Amino acid sequence: MTIRQLQRALDQLSNDASLQRLWRLDRAAALDCLPLTAAQRSALGAADIGLLHVLGVGGQRLLAFAAFVGLSEDEALARMRDGERQHGPVRAGAYGEADAIGDAARDDAQ
């Protein structure tokens, strides 16, 4: 599953009332409805905002998901920072690509 598909899964969870109800009743069953890799399923199921951030999920989607699971914006932002410390740099998505472009530019300059 690509980062785009993970982001779509988060969008679906943010916008689909029946999926939200299922999540609240049986999180594992809700996750079964989404095409996720094992790592993505684990991060989403644990509501691990930091790991989802490192996997490349964008900030707005993460803040919406954080609110859905009962976290404040400040808590979500702190978990994003903690995720980078715990899991390393952002691996994919806009931030990951920006890092790769920056690395390439630094390599060209040397």
QUIRA-V568561 format. One record per residue. RES is the residue in one small letter. SS is DSSP state (@ for helix, = for strand, . for the rest). BURIAL is # if it has 9 or more other ideal C-beta (glycine too) atoms within 8 Angstrom, else .. D_LAST is the distance of its C-alpha to the last C-alpha in Angstrom with 1 decimal. Layout:
# QUIRA-V568561
<<RES SS BURIAL D_LAST> <RES SS BURIAL D_LAST>>
This chain:
# QUIRA-V568561
<<m . . 35.4> <t . . 32.5> <i @ # 31.4> <r @ . 33.3> <q @ # 36.4> <l @ # 36.1> <q @ # 35.8> <r @ . 38.8> <a @ # 40.7> <l @ # 40.0> <d @ # 41.2> <q @ # 44.3> <l @ # 45.0> <s @ # 44.6> <n @ . 47.0> <d . . 49.5> <a @ . 52.4> <s @ . 53.9> <l @ # 50.6> <q @ # 50.4> <r @ . 54.0> <l @ # 53.3> <w @ # 50.2> <r @ . 52.5> <l @ . 55.2> <d . . 53.2> <r @ . 49.5> <a @ . 49.2> <a @ # 51.3> <a @ # 49.2> <l @ # 46.0> <d @ . 47.9> <c . . 48.1> <l . # 44.3> <p . . 42.1> <l . # 39.7> <t . . 37.9> <a @ . 39.1> <a @ . 36.1> <q @ # 36.6> <r @ # 40.3> <s @ # 40.0> <a @ # 37.7> <l @ # 39.9> <g @ # 43.1> <a . . 42.0> <a . # 40.9> <d . # 37.6> <i @ # 35.8> <g @ # 32.8> <l @ # 32.3> <l @ # 33.1> <h @ # 30.3> <v @ # 27.8> <l @ # 29.1> <g . # 28.1> <v . # 31.4> <g . # 31.1> <g @ . 32.3> <q @ . 35.4> <r @ # 36.6> <l @ # 36.1> <l @ # 38.0> <a @ # 40.8> <f @ # 41.0> <a @ # 41.0> <a @ # 43.9> <f @ # 45.7> <v . . 45.5> <g . . 46.6> <l . # 43.5> <s . . 42.9> <e @ # 39.7> <d @ . 38.7> <e @ # 39.4> <a @ # 37.3> <l @ . 34.3> <a @ . 34.6> <r @ # 34.7> <m @ # 31.6> <r @ # 29.7> <d @ # 31.6> <g @ # 30.5> <e @ # 26.8> <r @ . 27.6> <q @ . 30.0> <h @ . 28.3> <g . . 24.6> <p . . 22.4> <v . # 23.9> <r . . 23.8> <a . . 24.9> <g @ # 26.1> <a @ . 24.6> <y @ . 22.9> <g @ # 21.5> <e @ # 20.2> <a @ . 18.6> <d @ # 16.7> <a @ . 15.6> <i @ . 14.5> <g @ . 12.6> <d @ . 10.9> <a @ . 10.1> <a @ . 8.9> <r @ . 6.5> <d @ . 5.4> <d @ . 5.5> <a @ . 3.8> <q . . 0.0>>
